């Protein structure tokens, strides 16, 4: 984390390509969210994502990862990341994380959102649903605050600190074993972006114009302890069985400030 070695700098033309790929990805995400309702199988959402990405001239970023055969990662309730789409039927008040990437004209963009599965007529707010809403709003706020720190001259540590302070300040836990990352010609590029400040800020990589990042807020309702599901070797779960959330955007560092390339309307 001490040097900027191997951090890719994108040209304005390359950022424009990523911006278009990100625009497509955000539209795909919006369409997936529209399709989320009780009774829908997660594999159906995955098929929808693949169809929409291909229709718009892209390819699945996640299928470029060795031995991962799906377009999305779909996590339900206590699943944190890398949930494999399957025959599970979503239920009312499930928490669903949608993580998806688009490989478009040689560049990847990556984004994720967590939402509560609810029918249109489920207006009654229980104490539990209010807590879930607070949990989700905290994740959204942490992502906004993290992106605000993504400006020339700041460092990766400023992003990490903003996430940590927002999440931990609300009484939740950041996941320390999973990180955000650089993104571009490869889905996962340097630098890593922890959700907590690791060491001193001045020892973390400096942010320069043209750096593109997938900023991720990965957090749990309970402890930060996790485990990997043995039967698929992908899915990561909370150890205490409590809920988890993930909010992610791909951004570019520009002279005008952070540019969100996966802006969801």
Secondary structure as GFF3:
##gff-version 3
##sequence-region A 1 265
A	DSSP	alpha_helix	12	35	.	.	.	ID=ss1
A	DSSP	alpha_helix	42	55	.	.	.	ID=ss2
A	DSSP	beta_strand	59	60	.	.	.	ID=ss3
A	DSSP	three_ten_helix	62	64	.	.	.	ID=ss4
A	DSSP	beta_strand	72	76	.	.	.	ID=ss5
A	DSSP	beta_strand	79	81	.	.	.	ID=ss6
A	DSSP	beta_strand	95	104	.	.	.	ID=ss7
A	DSSP	beta_strand	107	116	.	.	.	ID=ss8
A	DSSP	alpha_helix	127	148	.	.	.	ID=ss9
A	DSSP	alpha_helix	156	169	.	.	.	ID=ss10
A	DSSP	beta_strand	173	174	.	.	.	ID=ss11
A	DSSP	beta_strand	179	182	.	.	.	ID=ss12
A	DSSP	beta_strand	189	194	.	.	.	ID=ss13
A	DSSP	three_ten_helix	201	203	.	.	.	ID=ss14
A	DSSP	beta_strand	212	220	.	.	.	ID=ss15
A	DSSP	beta_strand	226	228	.	.	.	ID=ss16
A	DSSP	beta_strand	236	238	.	.	.	ID=ss17
A	DSSP	beta_strand	244	254	.	.	.	ID=ss18
A	DSSP	beta_strand	257	260	.	.	.	ID=ss19
###
